[in-house]
Amino acid sequence: MQSSIIGKIEKARRYAAEPERFGVEVLSVIVRGDNTDHRVEFADEAWSCTCGFFGEWSICSHTMAIERVLAGLVPPQPLPVASATGT
């Protein structure tokens, strides 16, 4: 193997050991749900999902799952707070 490739592999290992070097700016993912697929996107520090629950709550199981998969690479989503009226 060429020494230049070996050097790149070593550098990649070093980068991978330092996850604080990374951050996601734009992301588009298809989540294969139990009933249908959903598109989840992250851009401009905001999440979106095509599922109905996200439309009402601005958070859903799909965005939370991707947040877990990408732990540390995307900022955590604030959980919704129930209002005093229970809605």
N, CA and C atoms as an extended XYZ file, in Angstrom:
261
Properties=species:S:1:pos:R:3:atomname:S:1:resname:S:1:resid:I:1 pbc="F F F"
N         0.855       -1.177        0.000 N   MET     1
C         0.000        0.000        0.000 CA  MET     1
C         0.898        1.237        0.000 C   MET     1
N         0.503        2.224       -0.745 N   GLN     2
C         1.298        3.445       -0.835 CA  GLN     2
C         1.319        4.173        0.503 C   GLN     2
N         2.459        4.779        0.801 N   SER     3
C         2.601        5.475        2.085 CA  SER     3
C         1.614        6.627        2.216 C   SER     3
N         1.241        7.266        1.109 N   SER     4
C         0.281        8.374        1.200 CA  SER     4
C        -1.093        7.869        1.644 C   SER     4
N        -1.490        6.683        1.197 N   ILE     5
C        -2.762        6.099        1.624 CA  ILE     5
C        -2.682        5.692        3.088 C   ILE     5
N        -1.576        5.118        3.487 N   ILE     6
C        -1.394        4.720        4.886 CA  ILE     6
C        -1.513        5.938        5.791 C   ILE     6
N        -0.907        7.039        5.381 N   GLY     7
C        -0.999        8.276        6.160 CA  GLY     7
C        -2.429        8.774        6.273 C   GLY     7
N        -3.200        8.664        5.190 N   LYS     8
C        -4.605        9.103        5.216 CA  LYS     8
C        -5.438        8.208        6.127 C   LYS     8
N        -5.173        6.910        6.108 N   ILE     9
C        -5.894        5.987        6.988 CA  ILE     9
C        -5.595        6.310        8.445 C   ILE     9
N        -4.344        6.572        8.760 N   GLU    10
C        -3.971        6.934       10.136 CA  GLU    10
C        -4.640        8.241       10.558 C   GLU    10
N        -4.672        9.204        9.652 N   LYS    11
C        -5.316       10.482        9.956 CA  LYS    11
C        -6.813       10.288       10.178 C   LYS    11
N        -7.444        9.449        9.362 N   ALA    12
C        -8.872        9.162        9.522 CA  ALA    12
C        -9.144        8.541       10.884 C   ALA    12
N        -8.296        7.631       11.319 N   ARG    13
C        -8.457        7.015       12.642 CA  ARG    13
C        -8.340        8.060       13.746 C   ARG    13
N        -7.388        8.970       13.588 N   ARG    14
C        -7.212       10.023       14.590 CA  ARG    14
C        -8.441       10.928       14.635 C   ARG    14
N        -8.938       11.322       13.466 N   TYR    15
C       -10.149       12.146       13.422 CA  TYR    15
C       -11.328       11.423       14.064 C   TYR    15
N       -11.499       10.152       13.731 N   ALA    16
C       -12.627        9.383       14.263 CA  ALA    16
C       -12.565        9.264       15.780 C   ALA    16
N       -11.385        9.308       16.339 N   ALA    17
C       -11.224        9.233       17.794 CA  ALA    17
C       -11.520       10.567       18.466 C   ALA    17
N       -11.736       11.613       17.681 N   GLU    18
C       -12.016       12.949       18.202 CA  GLU    18
C       -13.347       13.448       17.627 C   GLU    18
N       -14.478       12.889       18.089 N   PRO    19
C       -15.772       13.248       17.493 CA  PRO    19
C       -16.135       14.722       17.624 C   PRO    19
N       -15.500       15.429       18.539 N   GLU    20
C       -15.788       16.860       18.679 CA  GLU    20
C       -15.375       17.647       17.435 C   GLU    20
N       -14.628       17.038       16.548 N   ARG    21
C       -14.239       17.684       15.295 CA  ARG    21
C       -15.407       17.793       14.311 C   ARG    21
N       -16.464       17.026       14.542 N   PHE    22
C       -17.532       16.894       13.562 CA  PHE    22
C       -18.820       17.565       14.010 C   PHE    22
N       -19.577       18.019       13.047 N   GLY    23
C       -20.909       18.562       13.289 CA  GLY    23
C       -21.717       18.475       12.009 C   GLY    23
N       -22.982       18.169       12.137 N   VAL    24
C       -23.860       18.055       10.976 CA  VAL    24
C       -24.518       19.407       10.730 C   VAL    24
N       -24.433       19.886        9.495 N   GLU    25
C       -25.093       21.132        9.117 CA  GLU    25
C       -26.388       20.861        8.360 C   GLU    25
N       -26.349       19.924        7.423 N   VAL    26
C       -27.513       19.573        6.612 CA  VAL    26
C       -27.567       18.056        6.504 C   VAL    26
N       -28.776       17.507        6.692 N   LEU    27
C       -28.943       16.059        6.670 CA  LEU    27
C       -30.332       15.729        6.150 C   LEU    27
N       -30.427       14.721        5.318 N   SER    28
C       -31.716       14.218        4.845 CA  SER    28
C       -31.668       12.698        4.915 C   SER    28
N       -32.626       12.111        5.636 N   VAL    29
C       -32.631       10.671        5.890 CA  VAL    29
C       -34.037       10.130        5.669 C   VAL    29
N       -34.127        8.957        5.090 N   ILE    30
C       -35.401        8.244        5.009 CA  ILE    30
C       -35.424        7.246        6.162 C   ILE    30
N       -36.453        7.330        6.990 N   VAL    31
C       -36.643        6.392        8.095 CA  VAL    31
C       -37.740        5.424        7.671 C   VAL    31
N       -37.420        4.155        7.679 N   ARG    32
C       -38.405        3.134        7.314 CA  ARG    32
C       -39.234        2.806        8.545 C   ARG    32
N       -40.380        3.431        8.651 N   GLY    33
C       -41.258        3.227        9.799 CA  GLY    33
C       -41.990        1.903        9.715 C   GLY    33
N       -42.737        1.590       10.756 N   ASP    34
C       -43.509        0.347       10.779 CA  ASP    34
C       -44.592        0.335        9.703 C   ASP    34
N       -45.159        1.500        9.405 N   ASN    35
C       -46.261        1.581        8.445 CA  ASN    35
C       -45.870        2.220        7.122 C   ASN    35
N       -44.997        3.194        7.174 N   THR    36
C       -44.604        3.909        5.961 CA  THR    36
C       -43.240        4.548        6.185 C   THR    36
N       -42.636        5.007        5.121 N   ASP    37
C       -41.350        5.696        5.217 CA  ASP    37
C       -41.587        7.179        5.491 C   ASP    37
N       -40.640        7.794        6.181 N   HIS    38
C       -40.713        9.223        6.483 CA  HIS    38
C       -39.375        9.869        6.166 C   HIS    38
N       -39.431       11.070        5.629 N   ARG    39
C       -38.210       11.836        5.368 CA  ARG    39
C       -37.967       12.753        6.560 C   ARG    39
N       -36.786       12.620        7.137 N   VAL    40
C       -36.369       13.478        8.241 CA  VAL    40
C       -35.233       14.349        7.733 C   VAL    40
N       -35.319       15.627        8.014 N   GLU    41
C       -34.272       16.552        7.590 CA  GLU    41
C       -33.815       17.400        8.761 C   GLU    41
N       -32.547       17.766        8.707 N   PHE    42
C       -31.957       18.675        9.679 CA  PHE    42
C       -31.214       19.730        8.882 C   PHE    42
N       -31.596       20.984        9.053 N   ALA    43
C       -30.957       22.102        8.364 CA  ALA    43
C       -31.206       23.366        9.170 C   ALA    43
N       -30.249       24.253        9.158 N   ASP    44
C       -30.364       25.520        9.892 CA  ASP    44
C       -30.722       25.286       11.360 C   ASP    44
N       -30.094       24.247       11.956 N   GLU    45
C       -30.292       23.922       13.375 CA  GLU    45
C       -31.727       23.528       13.705 C   GLU    45
N       -32.504       23.093       12.704 N   ALA    46
C       -33.902       22.719       12.936 CA  ALA    46
C       -34.215       21.384       12.267 C   ALA    46
N       -35.080       20.613       12.911 N   TRP    47
C       -35.523       19.314       12.417 CA  TRP    47
C       -36.844       19.452       11.679 C   TRP    47
N       -37.092       18.530       10.761 N   SER    48
C       -38.410       18.384       10.155 CA  SER    48
C       -38.621       16.909        9.841 C   SER    48
N       -39.877       16.491        9.831 N   CYS    49
C       -40.234       15.115        9.494 CA  CYS    49
C       -41.586       15.137        8.797 C   CYS    49
N       -41.786       14.216        7.894 N   THR    50
C       -43.030       14.167        7.132 CA  THR    50
C       -44.162       13.469        7.875 C   THR    50
N       -43.916       12.962        9.074 N   CYS    51
C       -44.991       12.276        9.806 CA  CYS    51
C       -45.955       13.292       10.425 C   CYS    51
N       -47.171       12.856       10.657 N   GLY    52
C       -48.197       13.726       11.218 CA  GLY    52
C       -47.896       14.188       12.627 C   GLY    52
N       -47.283       13.328       13.440 N   PHE    53
C       -46.981       13.689       14.821 CA  PHE    53
C       -46.031       14.880       14.875 C   PHE    53
N       -45.027       14.884       14.007 N   PHE    54
C       -44.076       15.998       13.997 CA  PHE    54
C       -44.783       17.304       13.658 C   PHE    54
N       -45.744       17.251       12.764 N   GLY    55
C       -46.478       18.455       12.383 CA  GLY    55
C       -47.165       19.127       13.548 C   GLY    55
N       -47.564       18.335       14.532 N   GLU    56
C       -48.244       18.883       15.704 CA  GLU    56
C       -47.285       19.223       16.840 C   GLU    56
N       -46.239       18.405       17.032 N   TRP    57
C       -45.379       18.538       18.209 CA  TRP    57
C       -43.966       19.043       17.929 C   TRP    57
N       -43.576       19.133       16.679 N   SER    58
C       -42.220       19.543       16.282 CA  SER    58
C       -41.139       18.609       16.820 C   SER    58
N       -41.521       17.382       17.119 N   ILE    59
C       -40.605       16.321       17.536 CA  ILE    59
C       -41.342       15.006       17.297 C   ILE    59
N       -40.619       13.940       17.039 N   CYS    60
C       -41.266       12.641       16.822 CA  CYS    60
C       -40.255       11.523       17.042 C   CYS    60
N       -40.736       10.297       17.005 N   SER    61
C       -39.848        9.155       17.217 CA  SER    61
C       -38.776        9.071       16.134 C   SER    61
N       -39.075        9.546       14.938 N   HIS    62
C       -38.114        9.477       13.839 CA  HIS    62
C       -36.950       10.440       14.073 C   HIS    62
N       -37.263       11.690       14.464 N   THR    63
C       -36.188       12.655       14.724 CA  THR    63
C       -35.398       12.262       15.969 C   THR    63
N       -36.093       11.744       16.990 N   MET    64
C       -35.390       11.330       18.210 CA  MET    64
C       -34.472       10.140       17.943 C   MET    64
N       -34.892        9.225       17.070 N   ALA    65
C       -34.047        8.072       16.738 CA  ALA    65
C       -32.779        8.517       16.015 C   ALA    65
N       -32.925        9.431       15.064 N   ILE    66
C       -31.748        9.913       14.341 CA  ILE    66
C       -30.834       10.688       15.279 C   ILE    66
N       -31.420       11.447       16.185 N   GLU    67
C       -30.618       12.167       17.177 CA  GLU    67
C       -29.769       11.183       17.986 C   GLU    67
N       -30.335       10.036       18.340 N   ARG    68
C       -29.583        9.018       19.086 CA  ARG    68
C       -28.477        8.404       18.234 C   ARG    68
N       -28.795        8.120       16.973 N   VAL    69
C       -27.796        7.536       16.075 CA  VAL    69
C       -26.622        8.497       15.891 C   VAL    69
N       -26.913        9.775       15.804 N   LEU    70
C       -25.888       10.795       15.567 CA  LEU    70
C       -25.479       11.513       16.853 C   LEU    70
N       -25.572       10.840       17.966 N   ALA    71
C       -25.272       11.447       19.273 CA  ALA    71
C       -23.976       12.249       19.224 C   ALA    71
N       -24.085       13.504       19.616 N   GLY    72
C       -22.930       14.385       19.650 CA  GLY    72
C       -22.687       15.138       18.357 C   GLY    72
N       -23.293       14.692       17.264 N   LEU    73
C       -23.090       15.367       15.984 CA  LEU    73
C       -24.185       16.374       15.669 C   LEU    73
N       -25.324       16.225       16.324 N   VAL    74
C       -26.430       17.169       16.163 CA  VAL    74
C       -26.848       17.633       17.554 C   VAL    74
N       -27.336       18.864       17.680 N   PRO    75
C       -27.759       19.331       19.003 CA  PRO    75
C       -29.016       18.598       19.460 C   PRO    75
N       -29.155       18.371       20.760 N   PRO    76
C       -30.355       17.694       21.263 CA  PRO    76
C       -31.596       18.555       21.040 C   PRO    76
N       -32.705       17.882       20.763 N   GLN    77
C       -33.976       18.572       20.573 CA  GLN    77
C       -34.618       18.845       21.920 C   GLN    77
N       -35.205       20.006       22.097 N   PRO    78
C       -35.957       20.232       23.334 CA  PRO    78
C       -37.246       19.415       23.303 C   PRO    78
N       -37.576       18.793       24.409 N   LEU    79
C       -38.830       18.048       24.495 CA  LEU    79
C       -39.977       19.021       24.688 C   LEU    79
N       -41.127       18.746       24.090 N   PRO    80
C       -42.270       19.648       24.247 CA  PRO    80
C       -42.759       19.640       25.687 C   PRO    80
N       -43.259       20.763       26.113 N   VAL    81
C       -43.790       20.905       27.468 CA  VAL    81
C       -45.299       21.025       27.362 C   VAL    81
N       -46.003       20.207       28.129 N   ALA    82
C       -47.465       20.270       28.119 CA  ALA    82
C       -47.921       21.590       28.727 C   ALA    82
N       -48.962       22.147       28.158 N   SER    83
C       -49.489       23.402       28.694 CA  SER    83
C       -50.340       23.115       29.926 C   SER    83
N       -50.699       24.152       30.641 N   ALA    84
C       -51.508       24.019       31.857 CA  ALA    84
C       -52.899       23.486       31.542 C   ALA    84
N       -53.337       23.637       30.293 N   THR    85
C       -54.665       23.156       29.910 CA  THR    85
C       -54.639       21.696       29.483 C   THR    85
N       -53.444       21.082       29.497 N   GLY    86
C       -53.323       19.678       29.141 CA  GLY    86
C       -53.194       19.416       27.663 C   GLY    86
N       -52.982       20.464       26.866 N   THR    87
C       -52.813       20.274       25.423 CA  THR    87
C       -51.366       20.359       25.049 C   THR    87
